[in-house]
Amino acid sequence: QFLRPVLTKTVRNMSGEVEKAKAAAKVEHKTPTIFTKIINKEIPATILYEDDDCLAFNDVSPQAPVHFLVIPKVELPKLDQAGEEHKNLLGHLMYVAKSTADKQGLENGYRVVINNGSDGAQSV
């Protein structure tokens, strides 16, 4: 599980996403997560950007014509668990989201989403 800003061009049905997240929260997550496997290149992903701190890649199940995730390489399951030591990383993730959106040609705008907890529709 990782904090993951998600960019989409359209608005999703939040109530459906919250229900999915609540169901997923009941499942015990074991390491390594799908995000760890993507970071470790154990499962394929279309990588849009990578550096020592984060990875941006296309969502395997897009909810919009352009839908990618930006995840930190350190495990940070929820934004609630971010501490003072994560300030620079959180800013970096937002900047990478912005610059990746620029490279994707989203000049008319985009949406940045951080799902936090089951009521925030966090399903992974």
QUIGINOR-V536351 format. One line per field, one symbol per residue. ss: DSSP state (h for helix, s for strand, l for the rest). Layout:
ss=???
//
This chain:
ss=lllssssslllllhhhhhhhhhhhhllllllllhhhhhhlllllllsssslllssssslllllllllsssssllllllhhhllhhhhhhhhhhhhhhhhhhhhlllllllsssslllhhhllll
//
